[in-house]
Structures are given as C-alpha cells and as structure tokens.
Amino acid sequence: MATKPRKKESATFRVFEAVFEDGVLRPLQDPGLAEHHRFAVQVQELGAGDPGSGLAAWHEVYEGLSEDDVAEVEAMALDRSRFSREDPE
C-alpha cells in the first residue's frame, strides 16, 4: 500500500518585542496575530534596555587594537563581497 507524500508545512516567523508582566507576555505593538490561535514562542532576552551598555560592549571589540588595525576591521566589515561565498569549482 503506497503512502502519500507528506505535505511540506511552511512556518511563518514574526519578530516583535514584548514585555513579561504579571505572568503574561505582552507585545509592545500589535503583532498581527489571529485571536485564539495557538503559537509556538521562542524567547530571546534583550536585556535591561541600557543603551550605554551595548555601546560599551562594542568599544571592547576594538580594545588593544592600533588605529590601523581598527581601520582594517572596519574596512572588512564594510566590504560586502565578504558576505557571500562563491560556488566551489
């Protein structure tokens, strides 16, 4: 007896910020989700919201580097050709 191939289900992902208050995860904007529909939720903590802490962490990236080294790192980051791989021959 042959079985039908399973229909491949595609998942739709939406990313939005939310805050957890009184046992409820509350979106900060309307996420456009259907009422009473069930969803799987993956949570990534964004931190306490201190913008200075993120900036301080980025400064640590360059700690100990010379000005020439910093310029080279920034040039590599801005070189979009480094973000794609060529097909192997």
Secondary structure, 3 states (H helix, E strand, C coil): CCCCCCCCCCCCCCCCCEEEECCEEEECCCCCCCCCCCCCCCCCCCCCCCHHHHHHHHHHHCCCCCHHHHHHHHHHHHCHHHHCCCCCC
